Amino acid sequence: MLPNFPLMDMLYNYYTACTCSLSDVFFIILAYLFGSISTAILVCKIFSLPDPRTFGSQNPGATNVLRLGNKKAAILTLCGDVLKGFIPVYLCAYMQSHSLILALVAYAAFLGHLYPVFFHFKGGKGVATALGVISALSLKIALMLLITWLVIALGFRLSSLAALLSAFCAPVYFYLFSHQPIYWLLSIAISILLIWRHRTNIDNLLNKNETKINP
């Protein structure tokens, strides 16, 4: 018998209601591999720009590509990172998979961006890819998080601060506006990793030497 805790009951109900097929396992692995494609590195190669892992914050993400001075490359990187989170989850939802499978596919795509198998498990910080997977689960919550990010980023010109505050807000938004408790748990798991990946930025923010977004 499981202890009579609401969270334990919820997880047990998901476990008993969900049957994970071989195709579900395949899709979860595929989502991770899709997330492992580093848009920033590929875009920089196409535009003959330096490897983003050797420049600025050494993070293969849109913000660091923007620091290279090429806005078009940064926009393409941002779009690619969002799409590689959105597409696997959207396709899984289109196939009417169980919400637990959707959450696992979402987390796999997110983990792929953070720890890409194709690039020695050294990936980005996951903000854009997290937005992509959340957009496929709830467009309303994704828009709320995007507005939160924009308000902080434009107000303080600090991308990392905007990402951190958005990460704190994500579980709150899912708790208030989502009808799927498993997505709330997913948002907590994503937020924890986002904050962990920004630990260097947190130190910089505390020391008041974090790089600001160029006007």
Buried (B, 14 or more C-beta within 10 A) or exposed (E): EEEEEEEEEBBEEBEEEBEBEEEBEEBBEBBBBBBBBBBBBBBBEEBEBEEBBEBBBEBBBBBBBBBBEBEEBBBBBBBBBBBBBBBBBBBBBEEEBBBBBBBBBBBBBBBBBBBBEEBEEEBBBBBBBBBBBBBBBBEEBBEBBBEBBEEBBEEBBBBBBBBBBBBEBBBEBBEEEBEBBBBBBBBBBBBEBBBEBBEBBBEBBEEEEBBEBEE
